[in-house]
Amino acid sequence: MQSYSSKEALIQAIEINYKKYIDEFINIPNELKNTRVDKVDRTPGENLSYQLGWITALLNWEKDEIAGEKVHVPAEGYKWNNLGGLYQSFYATYDTYTLSKQVNLLNQKVAELCEWLSTLPDDILFEPNKRQWATTNAQWPVWKWVHINSVAPFKTFRTKIRQWKKLLPACQ
């Protein structure tokens, strides 16, 4: 897994990879947002919903912990062995949104994520066991949680949406 020498490096990786990812949605017409193609596991709408769901969850974990509330990781009513159900809840949450609205909302969430990261002290970001929501058997520091819910899927899902567009002549 990629690592980061500073919070600025992490924020820069988020911003660079997010721009590449989100630019893939520019020419996709809204009427194709739920169109399935062979060899790609998510529609454009599901792809964006997944990202919205995870980044929102990450921000909510932090907000709830800081407020002294019980943090539900990965989400209330879901366990790590039932992520498929959680993904379905993400899709259902954003299903009625247009692609444009999903993109705008994700732009806001990514900006909020970067703003939050810019305020974190280095020890909170880079040392394990500094946030209850991030404390697991894996002993990951917060930056790894951020990476696997932003930079990593921006790269992977960009490839998937590019493949989706190649397989759908209307998007070429």
N, C-alpha and C positions, 0 to 999 in steps of 0.2 A: 504494500500500500504506500502511496505517496506520503511524504511527510513535509512539514513546513518549518522554516527557521524562525518565522515571526507571524504575528497576527496579520500584519500587512501582506505577507506572502499568501496567506490563506484567503484573505479578502480579495486580493488580486486574482487568484486562481478561480474563485467563485465568479467574479465579474467577467473574466475572459471567457471561461467555459459557458457561463450563462448566456452571454451575448451570442456565441456561436450556436448554442442550442435554440434560443428563442427566435433567432433570425430564420430558422428553418420553417417557422409557421407563417411567415409573411404572405406567401402566395397560396396558402391552402384556403379554399372557399369554405365558408361555414357549413354549407350543405353537405360537405364531405367529412365533417368532424367525427361522425360515428361510423364511418365506412371501414369495414374490415378487409384486409388483404391477406392472402396466404403468406406464410413465413414471417409475419410480424404480429407479435402477441397483443399489441395495444393499438387502438385507434388514436388519432390525434387528440381527441377530447379526453380519452383515458390517460394518455401520456401526460397531458397537462394536469389533469386531476390528480394523478399520482404525485407529481411534484408539488402541487398545491397542498395536498394532504400531508406529506411528510414535512415540508418546511413549516407549515402551520403547526403541526404537532410539536416539532422541535422548539419553536418560539413559545408555544403554550406550556411546555414542560418547564422552561426557564421562568416564565411569568408566574406560573403556579407555585414553583418552589420559592421564588423570591417573596411571594405573597404569603408564604407559610401554609399553603393549601396542600392537600394530598395530590401527589403527581401520579397519574396513571400512564405507565409506559408499557407497551407502545400507545395504547389508548384505552379509555374506560370500556370494559366489556371484552377486550381482546388480549390475547396472550401471544407470545412470539411464535407459538406453533400454529397460529391461526391468522397469518398475515393475509391470506387470500380473502378472508372475510373483511379485514380492514381495508384492503384495496377496493373491494366492492362498495364499502361505505364512502370512500373517497370519490369513486365514480358517481355514486348516487347524489352526493352533496353538490357536485358541480355539473351534473348532467344537463340542467336547464340553461346553463350559461352558454353564450356564444363563444367561439374561439377567441374573438377579440376581447371579450370580457375576461376570459380565463387568462389570456396573455397580460392584460392590464393588472389583474389581481396578482398574478405571479410576479410581475415587475415590482409591485408594491411590497410583496412578501420578501423578495430577494433583497431589496433595498433595506427593509427592516432587519433582515438577518445580518447584513453587512454593518449596519449601524450598531446593532447589539454587540457584534464581535469587536467593533472598534472601541467599545467601552469596557470590555473585559480585561482585568489584569492578566498578565502572562501566566501566573501560577494557576488561575482558574481555567484558563484555556489549555495549558500544556501539561498539567500534572493530574494524574488520576485521583479519584475520590474527592473531588472538589465540589461536585454537585451530586445530590442524591439521585436525581434522575439518570445520571450518567454512570452510576456505580453499579457495575455488574461483575460477574465472574471474570469477564475478559479484562477488567481493570483499564478500560479505555479512558483517556482524557477527553474533555469536551470537543477538542478539535477533530478527533476521529469521528464522533457522532455527526459533527457538522459536515465533514468530508463525505461520509457515506450517504448523507441525505441532500447533498448539493453537487459538489464537483463530480463525484463518481457517476451519479445518474445523469447529470448534464452531458457528460461524455458518451455514456452508453446509450442513452435515449436519443441523443442527436443522431447516432448511427442508425438507430431503429427508425426514426422518423424520415431520415434520408432514404432508407430502404423502402419504407412505405410509399414515399413520393415516386421513387423509380418504378415501383410496381403498379402505380396508378397513372395511366397516361394523361388524365385530366390535370395533373399537377406538374407536368413537365414543360 
